[in-house]
Amino acid sequence: MEMKRRLFALGLAATLSLSLLSGCGTKPSTPSDTGSSGNDSAGGKVYYLNFKPEQDAQWQELADLYTEETGVEVTVLTAASGSYETTLKSEMAKTDAPTLFQVNGPVGLAAWKDYCYDLTGSDIASQLTSEEFALMDGDKMAGIGYVIETYGIIYNKALLEQAGYSADDIKSFADLKKVAEDITARKDELGFSAFTSAGMDGSSDWRFKTHLANLPIYYEYKADGISSTDAIKGTYLDNYRQIWDLYINNATCEPTLLSTKTGDDAVAEFVTNKAVFYQNGTWAYNDVAELGDDNLGMLPIYIGVDGEEKQGLCTGTENYWCVNAKASEADIQATLDFMNWCVTSEVGTTAMCGGEGAMPSGQPGMGFVIPFQGNLESSNPLVNIGNQYVADGYEPVSWNFATMPSEEWKNGVGSALTTYAADQTDANWDAVVTAFVDGWAAEAAAVNG
């Protein structure tokens, strides 16, 4: 399918090609095809600082499998949620620093570009389905995106039906508001709430200070025909407020409790049928799979913008692999070989793309869509829902996280959202706007120097 529409993202246009999202069908090569036998990296080792806590077990197993097959030592350290940048700074200062790490895009790259080995001409670069997934620093290929993900509002079909609705009834923010508020009015009778808790603990707040905040940024960029800015205007912050209000006032708990609610709380509420709607993404499938594939759906995050009935799910990446240029030549080669094996070998691609029971140990695979020729058709129903939105002609919402000026900016927005949730005054919302707009300008100026 040829995508005619223009997407306002940083290097993510090809993210949304249907052929990639539905699996390219290319037979993955075996290690003997790729030369990843460890011979080219004699004496080298790999140290991967993993960004994704939810895939730690899979990466540990994959590292062991690679070592068994090649004899090359692979160490995986997974940073705690929300602490990756701090952990990276600490680990990079050590003698045995990570040989493989990641950045979230251009803003993250600015801090680490001197540590990024040029991946131009590497085996893994040749496996990319599009150069759009290469993170460039001038002519240098500083990073390579390794996973494409999608998020929206995951919902429980059975509960939604029990409330008297289906997904066909929700095509806009006005529709979502009507359904959510009706469920709230009848929650004692129904026995469940509309939304899971919008926890603002560090394990959960990224869903709102980053993922939900992407929506007003996306629409502002789209309206202004830009892909980044040093001075966000906040054109759509009233829309941000109304979706946030809907989440926190139609949920499983009182808004005053959100500061202590965790990501695990939201998952537990969803899988025990305490709520219909749960904002999260394809990566959360293993957490909610017990509800049954046929019972899981995902809706776009509507915020009340004109034309949103044509909006799809949020699809993109903020996960770029980078190789430490300051590592030894042997370690660099070992790392390049490991990366290539992960995306070309049958073991690697099955681990990265597979679902239930995909790992040799029997644990689930990572469930990724990977932007490489070895991508496999997904067994993750949430991924396939995203594919269907694209096939049906809905315009995916691009990820603009990489243009957020800093982690401090996100934290400022998150803190203001939490204060507002506990006391929903106009003055407290003005503080959210200040954190969003003035905070953006200040952090962008500090980063740019």
Residue pairs with C-beta under 8 A, 6 or more apart in sequence:
1 17
1 18
1 19
1 390
1 391
3 13
3 16
3 17
3 18
5 395
7 13
7 16
7 395
7 396
7 398
8 218
8 221
8 222
8 225
8 226
8 227
8 398
8 400
9 15
9 227
9 316
9 398
9 399
9 400
10 105
10 106
10 227
10 228
10 400
10 402
10 403
11 132
11 133
11 134
11 135
11 136
12 132
12 316
12 317
12 398
12 399
13 132
14 20
14 129
14 130
14 132
14 133
14 371
15 132
15 133
15 148
15 315
15 316
15 317
15 371
15 396
15 398
16 315
16 390
16 396
17 129
17 130
18 387
18 390
18 391
20 129
20 130
20 148
20 369
20 371
20 375
21 148
21 315
21 369
21 383
21 386
21 387
21 390
22 377
22 384
22 387
23 353
23 369
23 375
23 376
23 377
23 378
24 129
24 373
24 375
25 377
26 373
26 374
26 375
28 344
28 345
28 346
28 348
28 349
28 350
28 374
28 376
29 344
29 345
29 374
30 345
30 346
31 37
31 69
31 70
31 341
31 345
33 344
34 123
34 340
34 341
34 344
34 345
35 123
35 337
36 70
36 337
36 338
36 340
36 341
36 344
36 345
37 70
38 70
38 71
38 72
38 334
38 337
40 333
40 337
41 72
41 330
41 331
41 333
41 334
41 336
41 337
42 330
43 330
44 72
44 328
44 329
44 330
44 331
44 332
44 333
44 334
44 335
45 72
45 73
45 74
45 75
45 99
45 330
45 331
45 334
46 63
46 72
46 73
46 74
46 75
46 99
46 100
46 331
46 334
46 335
46 338
47 74
47 75
47 77
47 96
47 97
47 98
47 99
47 100
47 331
48 59
48 63
48 74
48 75
48 76
48 77
48 98
48 99
48 100
48 101
48 335
48 338
49 77
49 78
49 79
49 84
49 87
49 88
49 91
49 98
49 100
49 101
49 102
50 56
50 59
50 76
50 77
50 78
50 79
51 78
51 79
51 84
51 102
51 319
52 78
52 283
52 319
53 78
53 79
53 80
53 81
54 283
54 284
54 286
54 287
55 283
55 366
56 76
56 78
57 363
58 351
58 359
58 363
58 364
58 365
58 366
59 76
59 78
60 76
61 351
61 359
61 360
61 361
61 363
62 342
62 347
62 348
62 351
62 359
63 74
63 75
63 76
64 74
65 347
65 351
65 360
66 72
66 74
66 338
66 341
66 348
67 73
67 74
69 347
70 337
70 341
72 334
72 337
72 338
74 338
77 87
77 91
77 98
79 86
79 87
79 88
80 87
81 202
81 203
81 206
81 263
82 202
82 203
82 205
82 206
84 102
85 108
85 407
88 98
88 101
88 112
91 97
91 98
92 98
92 101
92 115
92 324
97 324
97 326
97 327
98 324
99 323
99 324
99 327
99 331
99 332
99 334
99 335
100 321
100 322
100 323
100 324
100 335
100 338
100 339
101 112
101 115
101 321
101 322
101 324
102 143
102 146
102 319
102 320
102 321
102 322
103 109
103 111
103 112
103 116
103 135
103 143
103 320
103 322
104 318
104 319
104 320
104 401
104 402
105 135
105 318
105 320
105 401
105 402
105 403
106 135
106 228
106 402
106 403
107 402
107 403
107 404
107 405
107 406
107 447
108 320
108 402
109 116
109 135
109 137
109 142
109 143
109 320
109 322
110 447
112 322
113 137
113 142
114 325
115 322
115 324
115 325
115 326
116 137
116 140
116 142
116 143
116 322
116 323
116 325
117 322
117 323
117 324
117 325
117 327
117 332
118 140
118 141
118 142
118 325
119 125
119 134
119 141
119 142
119 143
119 144
119 323
119 336
120 139
120 140
120 141
122 141
122 336
122 340
123 336
123 337
123 340
123 344
124 144
124 336
124 339
124 340
124 343
124 372
125 134
125 141
125 144
127 340
127 343
127 344
127 372
127 373
127 374
128 134
128 144
128 371
128 372
128 373
129 371
129 372
129 373
129 375
130 371
133 144
133 145
133 317
133 371
134 141
134 143
134 144
134 145
135 141
135 142
135 143
135 144
135 145
135 320
135 322
136 142
142 320
142 322
143 320
143 321
143 322
144 320
144 321
145 317
145 319
145 320
145 321
145 371
146 317
146 319
146 320
146 321
146 343
146 368
146 370
146 371
146 372
147 317
147 319
147 352
147 366
147 368
147 369
147 370
147 371
148 315
148 316
148 317
148 368
148 369
148 370
148 371
149 281
149 282
149 283
149 315
149 316
149 317
149 319
149 368
149 369
150 281
150 282
150 298
150 313
150 314
150 315
150 382
150 383
150 386
150 396
151 211
151 279
151 280
151 281
151 282
151 301
151 313
151 314
152 279
152 281
152 298
152 299
152 300
152 301
152 313
152 314
152 386
153 176
153 277
153 278
153 279
153 298
153 299
153 300
153 301
154 270
154 277
154 278
154 279
154 280
154 284
154 288
154 296
154 297
154 298
154 382
155 167
155 276
155 277
155 278
155 296
155 297
155 298
155 299
156 270
156 273
156 275
156 276
156 291
156 295
156 296
156 297
157 166
157 167
157 294
157 295
157 296
157 297
158 273
158 295
159 192
159 273
159 275
159 276
160 166
160 167
160 179
160 276
160 297
162 190
163 179
163 182
163 183
163 186
163 190
163 276
165 179
167 297
167 299
169 175
169 179
170 176
170 179
170 299
170 302
171 309
172 302
172 304
172 308
172 309
173 239
173 242
173 243
173 246
173 302
173 303
173 304
173 305
173 308
174 304
175 302
176 246
176 299
176 302
177 242
177 246
179 194
180 194
180 195
180 246
180 250
180 277
181 194
181 246
181 250
183 190
183 192
183 193
183 194
183 250
183 276
184 193
184 194
184 249
184 250
187 193
187 194
191 273
192 273
192 274
192 275
192 276
193 250
193 251
193 252
193 269
193 274
193 275
193 276
194 250
194 251
194 275
194 276
194 277
195 246
195 247
195 250
195 251
195 252
195 275
195 276
195 277
195 278
195 279
196 251
196 252
196 265
196 266
196 267
196 269
196 270
196 274
196 275
196 277
196 278
196 279
197 251
197 252
197 253
197 257
197 258
197 261
197 265
197 266
197 269
198 204
198 207
198 208
198 244
198 247
198 248
198 251
198 258
198 261
198 266
198 279
198 421
199 205
199 258
199 260
199 261
199 262
199 263
199 265
199 266
200 208
200 258
200 259
200 261
200 414
200 417
200 418
200 421
201 259
201 260
201 261
201 262
201 263
203 262
203 263
203 264
204 261
204 262
204 263
204 265
204 266
205 414
205 417
205 418
206 410
207 263
207 279
207 280
208 244
208 247
208 279
208 414
208 417
209 410
209 411
209 413
209 414
209 417
210 401
210 404
210 410
211 279
211 281
211 314
211 401
212 240
212 243
212 244
212 279
212 301
213 240
213 404
213 410
213 413
213 436
214 314
214 397
214 399
214 400
214 401
215 236
215 239
215 240
215 243
215 301
215 303
215 314
215 397
216 234
216 235
216 236
216 237
216 239
216 240
216 303
217 232
217 400
217 403
217 404
218 314
218 397
218 398
218 400
219 235
219 236
219 239
219 303
219 305
220 232
220 233
220 234
220 235
220 236
221 227
221 228
221 229
221 400
223 235
224 233
227 400
227 403
228 400
228 403
229 403
229 444
230 405
230 440
230 441
230 444
230 445
230 448
231 440
231 441
231 444
232 436
232 437
232 440
232 441
233 437
234 433
234 436
234 437
236 303
236 305
237 432
237 433
237 436
237 437
239 303
239 304
239 305
240 303
240 432
240 436
241 429
241 432
242 303
242 304
243 301
243 302
243 303
243 304
244 417
244 420
244 421
245 424
247 279
248 255
248 258
248 421
249 255
249 424
251 275
252 269
252 274
252 275
253 261
255 421
255 422
255 424
256 421
256 422
258 418
258 421
258 422
259 418
259 422
266 278
266 280
267 278
267 284
267 287
267 288
268 274
269 275
269 278
270 278
270 288
270 291
271 287
271 288
271 290
271 291
277 299
278 284
278 288
279 301
280 287
281 314
281 382
282 367
282 369
282 380
282 382
282 383
282 386
283 367
284 382
285 296
285 355
285 367
285 380
285 381
285 382
285 383
286 364
286 367
288 296
289 296
289 356
289 364
293 381
296 381
296 382
297 385
298 313
298 382
298 385
298 386
300 308
300 311
300 312
300 313
300 314
300 389
300 394
300 397
301 314
301 397
302 308
302 311
305 311
310 393
310 394
310 395
311 394
311 395
311 397
312 386
312 389
312 390
312 394
312 395
312 396
312 397
313 385
313 386
313 389
313 394
313 396
313 397
314 396
314 397
314 398
314 399
315 386
315 390
315 396
315 397
315 398
315 399
316 398
316 399
316 401
317 371
317 399
318 399
318 401
318 402
321 339
323 332
323 335
323 336
323 339
324 331
324 332
324 335
325 332
327 335
341 348
342 348
342 349
342 351
342 352
343 349
343 352
343 370
343 372
343 374
344 372
344 373
344 374
347 360
348 374
349 370
349 374
349 375
349 376
350 358
350 359
350 365
350 376
351 358
351 359
351 365
351 366
352 365
352 366
352 368
352 370
353 365
353 366
353 367
353 368
353 369
353 370
353 375
353 376
353 377
353 378
354 364
354 365
354 366
354 367
354 376
354 379
355 364
355 365
355 367
355 378
355 379
355 380
356 364
356 379
357 363
357 364
358 364
358 365
358 379
359 365
367 378
367 379
367 380
367 383
369 375
369 378
369 383
378 384
386 396
389 396
390 396
404 410
404 440
405 440
405 443
405 444
405 446
405 447
406 443
406 446
406 447
408 439
408 443
409 435
409 439
409 440
409 443
412 435
412 439
413 432
413 435
413 436
413 439
415 435
416 428
416 431
416 432
416 434
416 435
416 436
417 432
419 428
419 431
420 428
420 429
420 431
420 432
